[in-house]
Amino acid sequence: MGEMVDKAKAAGNKLAGGAKDAIGKATDNPDLQAEGKAQKAKGAAQDVSGTVKGKLGDNV
């Protein structure tokens, strides 16, 4: 169960981060762009966490 939760959160963070990054770039807002990149990185980390939980079990 933890794997799916992490992967769902990862997808949400990647999507939101991508949107913030694009909007920040389009509006010349480097702060928003940096926030988006950070959120995408958080999503990538959650995705890895979900994969590890899937391989080793949810009790990781």
C-alpha positions in Angstrom: 0.0 0.0 0.0 2.8 2.4 0.8 4.3 1.9 -2.6 1.1 3.1 -4.3 0.7 6.1 -2.0 4.3 7.2 -2.6 3.9 6.8 -6.4 0.7 8.8 -6.4 2.2 11.6 -4.3 5.2 11.5 -6.7 3.0 11.9 -9.7 1.2 14.9 -8.1 4.4 16.6 -7.1 6.0 16.0 -10.6 2.9 17.4 -12.3 2.6 20.5 -10.0 6.3 21.1 -10.1 6.3 21.0 -13.9 3.4 23.5 -14.0 5.2 25.9 -11.6 8.4 25.5 -13.5 6.7 26.3 -16.8 4.7 29.2 -15.4 7.8 30.6 -13.7 9.7 30.5 -17.0 6.8 32.0 -19.0 6.3 34.9 -16.5 10.1 35.4 -15.9 9.6 34.5 -12.3 12.8 32.7 -11.2 11.5 32.0 -7.7 8.5 30.2 -9.0 10.6 28.3 -11.5 13.0 27.2 -8.7 10.1 26.1 -6.5 8.8 24.0 -9.4 12.1 22.4 -10.0 12.4 21.6 -6.3 8.9 20.1 -6.3 9.7 18.0 -9.3 12.8 16.7 -7.5 10.7 15.9 -4.5 8.4 13.9 -6.8 11.3 12.0 -8.2 12.6 11.1 -4.7 9.1 9.9 -3.7 9.0 7.8 -6.9 12.2 6.1 -5.9 10.9 5.6 -2.4 7.8 3.9 -3.8 9.9 1.7 -6.0 12.0 0.6 -3.0 9.0 -0.1 -0.9 7.6 -2.2 -3.8 10.7 -4.3 -4.0 11.3 -4.7 -0.2 7.8 -4.5 1.2 5.9 -1.6 2.8 7.6 -1.9 6.1 10.7 0.0 4.9 
